[in-house]
Amino acid sequence: MKTYKEPTVRISSMKKYQTYAKNIATMFEELLLSQITPSIAQERIITFGHTHSSLEATKNIATTIKSSLKDAYVDGYIECDVFGRLKAVSSKKQTSIQNYLDAQ
């Protein structure tokens, strides 16, 4: 994060990235990068989706995981495409959008 993100993003974005990093570290804590398979990554995303409050949160974490795995692949840290088929799955089927102008 420090090399590519920190010099170019707002402080609030960095805090969001740090939160994502903590979540991902917890999701995959016992695995080395080379041990992550597509099915393991998908299972972890599904578990996250069933234990967190919104589809949007799951989409955000899935996008971050996919991007990180793609970078690891491009940089040679992993040998195969682990990220291509990953999907955000949540027990909440839609994103809730709150329109504060419609509040009664």
N, CA and C atoms as a LAMMPS dump frame, in Angstrom:
ITEM: TIMESTEP
0
ITEM: NUMBER OF ATOMS
312
ITEM: BOX BOUNDS ff ff ff
-5.0000000000000000e+02 5.0000000000000000e+02
-5.0000000000000000e+02 5.0000000000000000e+02
-5.0000000000000000e+02 5.0000000000000000e+02
ITEM: ATOMS id mol type element x y z
1 1 1 N 0.813 -1.187 0
2 1 2 C 0 0 0
3 1 3 C 0.863 1.26 0
4 2 1 N 1.902 1.217 0.777
5 2 2 C 2.731 2.412 0.886
6 2 3 C 3.356 2.814 -0.445
7 3 1 N 3.787 1.853 -1.231
8 3 2 C 4.469 2.158 -2.485
9 3 3 C 3.533 2.706 -3.54
10 4 1 N 2.393 2.049 -3.738
11 4 2 C 1.533 2.415 -4.858
12 4 3 C 0.356 3.305 -4.483
13 5 1 N -0.167 3.169 -3.292
14 5 2 C -1.391 3.883 -2.928
15 5 3 C -1.16 5.138 -2.096
16 6 1 N -0.354 5.018 -1.053
17 6 2 C -0.236 6.108 -0.087
18 6 3 C 0.137 7.455 -0.701
19 7 1 N 1.072 7.508 -1.655
20 7 2 C 1.434 8.827 -2.188
21 7 3 C 0.324 9.508 -3.004
22 8 1 N -0.699 8.74 -3.425
23 8 2 C -1.667 9.308 -4.372
24 8 3 C -3.11 9.342 -3.886
25 9 1 N -3.4 8.858 -2.693
26 9 2 C -4.793 8.81 -2.243
27 9 3 C -5.013 9.628 -0.975
28 10 1 N -6.282 9.907 -0.724
29 10 2 C -6.656 10.661 0.48
30 10 3 C -6.463 9.811 1.732
31 11 1 N -6.403 10.465 2.866
32 11 2 C -6.239 9.784 4.147
33 11 3 C -7.41 8.832 4.396
34 12 1 N -8.626 9.261 4.052
35 12 2 C -9.788 8.4 4.273
36 12 3 C -9.697 7.126 3.435
37 13 1 N -9.161 7.23 2.23
38 13 2 C -8.982 6.039 1.388
39 13 3 C -7.93 5.109 1.985
40 14 1 N -6.866 5.671 2.515
41 14 2 C -5.836 4.841 3.148
42 14 3 C -6.403 4.087 4.345
43 15 1 N -7.26 4.735 5.113
44 15 2 C -7.882 4.058 6.259
45 15 3 C -8.754 2.904 5.775
46 16 1 N -9.478 3.117 4.679
47 16 2 C -10.304 2.054 4.113
48 16 3 C -9.427 0.894 3.661
49 17 1 N -8.314 1.183 2.989
50 17 2 C -7.39 0.137 2.54
51 17 3 C -6.81 -0.631 3.728
52 18 1 N -6.506 0.071 4.8
53 18 2 C -5.968 -0.589 5.988
54 18 3 C -6.998 -1.527 6.614
55 19 1 N -8.266 -1.115 6.61
56 19 2 C -9.337 -1.978 7.114
57 19 3 C -9.459 -3.223 6.249
58 20 1 N -9.441 -3.039 4.929
59 20 2 C -9.496 -4.182 4.011
60 20 3 C -8.309 -5.113 4.257
61 21 1 N -7.132 -4.544 4.445
62 21 2 C -5.937 -5.366 4.667
63 21 3 C -6.085 -6.208 5.934
64 22 1 N -6.644 -5.638 6.992
65 22 2 C -6.859 -6.394 8.234
66 22 3 C -7.858 -7.522 8.003
67 23 1 N -8.956 -7.223 7.288
68 23 2 C -9.951 -8.255 6.997
69 23 3 C -9.35 -9.393 6.187
70 24 1 N -8.591 -9.046 5.166
71 24 2 C -7.988 -10.068 4.296
72 24 3 C -6.959 -10.881 5.066
73 25 1 N -6.172 -10.229 5.904
74 25 2 C -5.188 -10.957 6.713
75 25 3 C -5.881 -11.967 7.619
76 26 1 N -7.015 -11.59 8.176
77 26 2 C -7.782 -12.502 9.022
78 26 3 C -8.367 -13.646 8.197
79 27 1 N -8.864 -13.34 7.021
80 27 2 C -9.493 -14.352 6.166
81 27 3 C -8.513 -15.433 5.719
82 28 1 N -7.258 -15.062 5.515
83 28 2 C -6.271 -15.985 4.954
84 28 3 C -5.07 -16.188 5.874
85 29 1 N -5.226 -15.934 7.171
86 29 2 C -4.099 -15.871 8.093
87 29 3 C -3.228 -17.118 8.142
88 30 1 N -3.805 -18.299 7.949
89 30 2 C -3.015 -19.522 8.093
90 30 3 C -2.377 -19.983 6.786
91 31 1 N -2.608 -19.262 5.699
92 31 2 C -2.132 -19.692 4.388
93 31 3 C -0.986 -18.832 3.864
94 32 1 N -0.074 -19.47 3.185
95 32 2 C 0.915 -18.736 2.404
96 32 3 C 0.252 -18.337 1.098
97 33 1 N 0.74 -17.314 0.463
98 33 2 C 0.175 -16.854 -0.8
99 33 3 C 0.129 -17.984 -1.833
100 34 1 N 1.165 -18.786 -1.866
101 34 2 C 1.247 -19.889 -2.831
102 34 3 C 0.236 -21.001 -2.557
103 35 1 N -0.373 -21.013 -1.373
104 35 2 C -1.345 -22.043 -1.017
105 35 3 C -2.783 -21.665 -1.357
106 36 1 N -3.013 -20.434 -1.762
107 36 2 C -4.372 -19.98 -2.061
108 36 3 C -4.778 -20.474 -3.444
109 37 1 N -5.878 -21.217 -3.477
110 37 2 C -6.441 -21.716 -4.728
111 37 3 C -7.726 -20.943 -5.012
112 38 1 N -8.25 -21.034 -6.25
113 38 2 C -9.524 -20.357 -6.528
114 38 3 C -10.645 -20.794 -5.587
115 39 1 N -10.723 -22.082 -5.286
116 39 2 C -11.809 -22.549 -4.417
117 39 3 C -11.64 -22.057 -2.981
118 40 1 N -10.428 -22.004 -2.482
119 40 2 C -10.194 -21.485 -1.13
120 40 3 C -10.564 -20.004 -1.075
121 41 1 N -10.108 -19.239 -2.062
122 41 2 C -10.415 -17.806 -2.086
123 41 3 C -11.925 -17.582 -2.148
124 42 1 N -12.627 -18.35 -2.99
125 42 2 C -14.072 -18.195 -3.106
126 42 3 C -14.778 -18.566 -1.809
127 43 1 N -14.348 -19.638 -1.163
128 43 2 C -14.936 -20.036 0.126
129 43 3 C -14.783 -18.934 1.166
130 44 1 N -13.621 -18.287 1.195
131 44 2 C -13.383 -17.217 2.173
132 44 3 C -14.271 -16.009 1.872
133 45 1 N -14.468 -15.707 0.594
134 45 2 C -15.344 -14.589 0.225
135 45 3 C -16.793 -14.907 0.609
136 46 1 N -17.218 -16.141 0.385
137 46 2 C -18.583 -16.546 0.769
138 46 3 C -18.771 -16.42 2.278
139 47 1 N -17.8 -16.9 3.041
140 47 2 C -17.877 -16.789 4.5
141 47 3 C -17.965 -15.328 4.927
142 48 1 N -17.127 -14.491 4.336
143 48 2 C -17.168 -13.055 4.635
144 48 3 C -18.557 -12.499 4.32
145 49 1 N -19.105 -12.869 3.163
146 49 2 C -20.411 -12.368 2.754
147 49 3 C -21.547 -12.775 3.673
148 50 1 N -21.42 -13.929 4.302
149 50 2 C -22.465 -14.389 5.208
150 50 3 C -22.321 -13.808 6.605
151 51 1 N -21.177 -13.237 6.903
152 51 2 C -20.958 -12.707 8.254
153 51 3 C -20.868 -11.186 8.308
154 52 1 N -21.042 -10.522 7.17
155 52 2 C -20.971 -9.06 7.16
156 52 3 C -22.285 -8.472 6.659
157 53 1 N -22.457 -7.209 6.924
158 53 2 C -23.778 -6.604 6.846
159 53 3 C -24.31 -6.291 5.452
160 54 1 N -23.469 -6.207 4.448
161 54 2 C -24.011 -5.787 3.156
162 54 3 C -23.306 -6.449 1.984
163 55 1 N -24.031 -6.524 0.892
164 55 2 C -23.454 -7.01 -0.351
165 55 3 C -22.343 -6.074 -0.807
166 56 1 N -22.52 -4.794 -0.589
167 56 2 C -21.514 -3.807 -0.992
168 56 3 C -20.174 -4.061 -0.289
169 57 1 N -20.207 -4.375 1.005
170 57 2 C -18.974 -4.681 1.739
171 57 3 C -18.299 -5.909 1.149
172 58 1 N -19.101 -6.908 0.792
173 58 2 C -18.548 -8.126 0.205
174 58 3 C -17.966 -7.844 -1.177
175 59 1 N -18.651 -7.037 -1.967
176 59 2 C -18.124 -6.667 -3.29
177 59 3 C -16.791 -5.938 -3.151
178 60 1 N -16.716 -5.03 -2.19
179 60 2 C -15.476 -4.269 -1.991
180 60 3 C -14.321 -5.175 -1.599
181 61 1 N -14.563 -6.105 -0.676
182 61 2 C -13.481 -6.991 -0.237
183 61 3 C -13.099 -7.949 -1.352
184 62 1 N -14.091 -8.436 -2.121
185 62 2 C -13.803 -9.342 -3.24
186 62 3 C -12.972 -8.634 -4.306
187 63 1 N -13.31 -7.405 -4.612
188 63 2 C -12.547 -6.627 -5.593
189 63 3 C -11.118 -6.424 -5.127
190 64 1 N -10.949 -6.137 -3.85
191 64 2 C -9.614 -5.933 -3.294
192 64 3 C -8.801 -7.23 -3.339
193 65 1 N -9.431 -8.355 -3.004
194 65 2 C -8.739 -9.648 -3.059
195 65 3 C -8.338 -9.972 -4.488
196 66 1 N -9.267 -9.794 -5.429
197 66 2 C -8.971 -10.082 -6.834
198 66 3 C -7.81 -9.228 -7.335
199 67 1 N -7.836 -7.955 -7.007
200 67 2 C -6.775 -7.045 -7.432
201 67 3 C -5.425 -7.441 -6.837
202 68 1 N -5.437 -7.805 -5.564
203 68 2 C -4.194 -8.207 -4.897
204 68 3 C -3.627 -9.491 -5.49
205 69 1 N -4.509 -10.466 -5.76
206 69 2 C -4.053 -11.725 -6.352
207 69 3 C -3.558 -11.515 -7.785
208 70 1 N -4.208 -10.618 -8.506
209 70 2 C -3.751 -10.312 -9.867
210 70 3 C -2.359 -9.683 -9.828
211 71 1 N -2.147 -8.761 -8.91
212 71 2 C -0.818 -8.158 -8.744
213 71 3 C 0.219 -9.211 -8.384
214 72 1 N -0.138 -10.129 -7.493
215 72 2 C 0.79 -11.201 -7.096
216 72 3 C 1.135 -12.084 -8.293
217 73 1 N 0.163 -12.34 -9.149
218 73 2 C 0.381 -13.138 -10.361
219 73 3 C 1.311 -12.402 -11.339
220 74 1 N 1.017 -11.138 -11.58
221 74 2 C 1.834 -10.329 -12.496
222 74 3 C 3.264 -10.194 -11.976
223 75 1 N 3.415 -10.067 -10.671
224 75 2 C 4.739 -9.905 -10.06
225 75 3 C 5.471 -11.228 -9.839
226 76 1 N 4.82 -12.355 -10.176
227 76 2 C 5.471 -13.658 -10.088
228 76 3 C 5.428 -14.337 -8.731
229 77 1 N 4.609 -13.833 -7.805
230 77 2 C 4.516 -14.452 -6.481
231 77 3 C 3.631 -15.691 -6.478
232 78 1 N 2.695 -15.768 -7.423
233 78 2 C 1.884 -16.965 -7.611
234 78 3 C 1.97 -17.364 -9.074
235 79 1 N 1.789 -18.665 -9.341
236 79 2 C 2.046 -19.183 -10.678
237 79 3 C 0.808 -19.338 -11.552
238 80 1 N -0.393 -19.205 -10.981
239 80 2 C -1.593 -19.374 -11.802
240 80 3 C -2.637 -18.325 -11.446
241 81 1 N -3.63 -18.197 -12.333
242 81 2 C -4.72 -17.25 -12.152
243 81 3 C -5.652 -17.766 -11.056
244 82 1 N -5.567 -17.178 -9.885
245 82 2 C -6.402 -17.553 -8.753
246 82 3 C -7.608 -16.615 -8.663
247 83 1 N -7.608 -15.547 -9.401
248 83 2 C -8.542 -14.443 -9.207
249 83 3 C -9.644 -14.331 -10.249
250 84 1 N -9.475 -14.94 -11.406
251 84 2 C -10.359 -14.699 -12.541
252 84 3 C -11.829 -15.015 -12.328
253 85 1 N -12.133 -16.051 -11.574
254 85 2 C -13.532 -16.477 -11.415
255 85 3 C -14.143 -16.11 -10.072
256 86 1 N -13.454 -15.35 -9.263
257 86 2 C -13.983 -15.006 -7.942
258 86 3 C -15.202 -14.092 -8.053
259 87 1 N -16.221 -14.382 -7.24
260 87 2 C -17.46 -13.6 -7.232
261 87 3 C -17.812 -13.206 -5.806
262 88 1 N -18.385 -12.019 -5.676
263 88 2 C -18.885 -11.574 -4.379
264 88 3 C -20.202 -12.285 -4.103
265 89 1 N -20.285 -12.969 -2.982
266 89 2 C -21.497 -13.677 -2.577
267 89 3 C -21.827 -13.24 -1.163
268 90 1 N -23.082 -12.859 -0.957
269 90 2 C -23.493 -12.371 0.349
270 90 3 C -24.871 -12.914 0.693
271 91 1 N -25.164 -13.005 1.976
272 91 2 C -26.507 -13.406 2.378
273 91 3 C -27.5 -12.272 2.13
274 92 1 N -26.996 -11.047 1.992
275 92 2 C -27.835 -9.923 1.575
276 92 3 C -27.754 -9.85 0.065
277 93 1 N -28.881 -9.952 -0.599
278 93 2 C -28.9 -10.059 -2.052
279 93 3 C -28.81 -8.729 -2.784
280 94 1 N -29.053 -7.629 -2.12
281 94 2 C -28.959 -6.355 -2.81
282 94 3 C -28.292 -5.314 -1.926
283 95 1 N -27.78 -4.321 -2.574
284 95 2 C -27.151 -3.224 -1.874
285 95 3 C -28.24 -2.274 -1.405
286 96 1 N -28.197 -1.895 -0.153
287 96 2 C -29.194 -0.934 0.32
288 96 3 C -28.687 0.475 0.061
289 97 1 N -29.519 1.258 -0.577
290 97 2 C -29.185 2.649 -0.873
291 97 3 C -30.118 3.518 -0.053
292 98 1 N -29.534 4.368 0.739
293 98 2 C -30.348 5.235 1.577
294 98 3 C -30.428 6.605 0.929
295 99 1 N -31.649 7.086 0.743
296 99 2 C -31.858 8.405 0.197
297 99 3 C -32.343 9.288 1.338
298 100 1 N -31.465 10.098 1.864
299 100 2 C -31.79 10.904 3.02
300 100 3 C -32.774 12.017 2.693
301 101 1 N -32.916 12.363 1.421
302 101 2 C -33.874 13.398 1.04
303 101 3 C -35.305 12.893 1.156
304 102 1 N -35.507 11.569 1.112
305 102 2 C -36.832 10.982 1.23
306 102 3 C -37.22 10.673 2.672
307 103 1 N -36.361 10.981 3.615
308 103 2 C -36.63 10.659 5.025
309 103 3 C -37.847 11.421 5.507
310 104 1 N -38.675 10.753 6.271
311 104 2 C -39.919 11.356 6.793
312 104 3 C -39.712 11.853 8.196
